[in-house]
Amino acid sequence: MSVAAPPSPAPAQPAPPAIPGAPAVELHGLSKRYGRKAALEGVELTVPAGSIFGFLGPNGAGKTTTLRILGGLARPTAGRAVVLGHDVQSATNDVRRLIGFLPDVPGFYKWMTAPEFLRFTGGLFGLDDDTLRVRVAALLDLAGLAGVTTRIGAYSRGMKQRLGVAQALINAPRLLLLDEPTSALDPIGRKEVLDMIAALAGRTTVFFSTHILADVERVCDTIAVLDRGHVVEQAAIDDLKRRHGHGQRLLLEVDDPARLAAALAGAPWVAGLESDGAVVRLTVADMATAERALPAAIAAAGLALRRLEADEVSLEEVFVELVGRSVP
Amino acid sequence: MSGPLTTFAAKEGRETVKTWRLWVLPGILLFLALSSPVLTKLTPEIVRATTSSQSGVVIDIPAPTARDSYLQFMGNLAQLVTLAVIIAGAATISSERRAGTAVLVLTKPISRAAFVVLKAGSQLVLLVVATVVAAALCIVTTVLLFGSGSIGPFIETTALWLVFATMVLMLMVLLSAAMRGQAPAIGAGIALWIGLLVFTGFPLIRDHSPAGLMAASDAALKGRDVALLWPIATTVIAAAALLAAAVWAFGRREL
């Protein structure tokens, strides 16, 4: 699968205009109940246009329910979902022209081939034959399915997932809604899909639900964390790490870690210190002071410095802290 | 350029040709169209063969006629084919929901109402075409085996059955849209069909409801006069109402 450029937004049957300046997605007090069980409770969320937005949460947090509401497949019990300025409930058809949608387990007509299925989905958007020919060829190439003549019924799960991403791009959508797009893929397939999502940056807003934190760190610029039907955090990834890092950390390797610990004991800029063999993990309360004082303290203790680098807090640590439980 | 409605309708047509759909209802209809006249023709021989070993038993069977052949086919339509319509119709919407294809289609610019109407329409076209072809085949086979007979009443009764089967199909589209799976829809469909059969025993209800069409086919072929206006009118209205109810039920359903 080669990562070709996704189709440019020039549909034959024009999509309704996005409201200028409108965020890609706005959720206002969005709630959804199934009987007594609350899947979503008063969710407030804004997804800026043009972002690659990671929608994180443990299993059962309400990610798929949110995406189903955005795709017009389910109705909220309360609140509103707005896509590019259009209310999903009252302007469902306008919203559908603007979005591409991939469910967690996409279903296909097994008797069709991939080109037939892409032509079919393009036809549902009213694309003309010339546009269809160009887009189908580009998307088959993108999905690594060019030249595959077997029917979809014989495809592997990975092939189906790649075809699912391709069909979601057939209308050159302004907003791409992807529910766990990489969960069924092998490492190579995952990389290819993530590269393709990254290539959409700046052209299409991607709203991407997942519980695979490495995928989010790799392609997303902004994330929201959903837990038990509530958005517990929304921020740019770097901001989030900074805010949840509780100070910043440095990794040091010295010839005598015990002596370094003794030398730094009581220093006001040191928030914590752990050592694991020759490696010392130092949490600092004030990085500017640490940058000046640390080399002097090492020299004063007569220690040999072998390594000094910033140790960034991981998204996994932030996630665990936010949802208060282990990573799924 | 093709719009969403023509694209989906074309998909339905291709799906009919490329999947099991082509073989179930049309297959049964064509088999019965050929077998009914042949079985009618051979019935005296079969009865004679089974009773020949029993000494003293004499069964006198009149020579079968073209009308017997048509009656045999109509009996099969009223029972076996109606059951096949119930089973095939129960998958109309639920099969797309179960396979996950409804989700991919309905996040594109096609309304749920159009989805239901086009799926019901494609099933109806298949039913009508298969019935017309089967009826023609039955006529040809009957003429070959029995010589020419009165074709008019047979065509009339086949048309009456088609009106009734259309209502049954729309009932199954509604059940398929409203219920979770195909099996519960089949069960409900059979229960309602039997309920309608019971109504044929009550003349007042029968003569003013779709139950009248169930009784009419046999009577028309035997040359008896039957009241058709109310049964036809109520069946057509019921079919339209059932389709509208299917659109409403599927529109409310979450996918």
Interface residues (C-beta under 8 A of the other chain):
Chain A: A12 Q13 R68 G71 G72 L73 A74 R75 N93 R96 R97 I99 F101 P103 V105 P106 G107 F108 Y109 K110 W111 F120 T121 G123 L124 F125 G126 L127 D128 D129 G164 Q167 N171
Chain B: M1 S2 G3 P4 T6 T7 F8 A10 K11 E15 K18 T19 A99 G100 T101 A102 V103 L104 V105 L106 T107 K108 P109 I110 S111 E254 L255
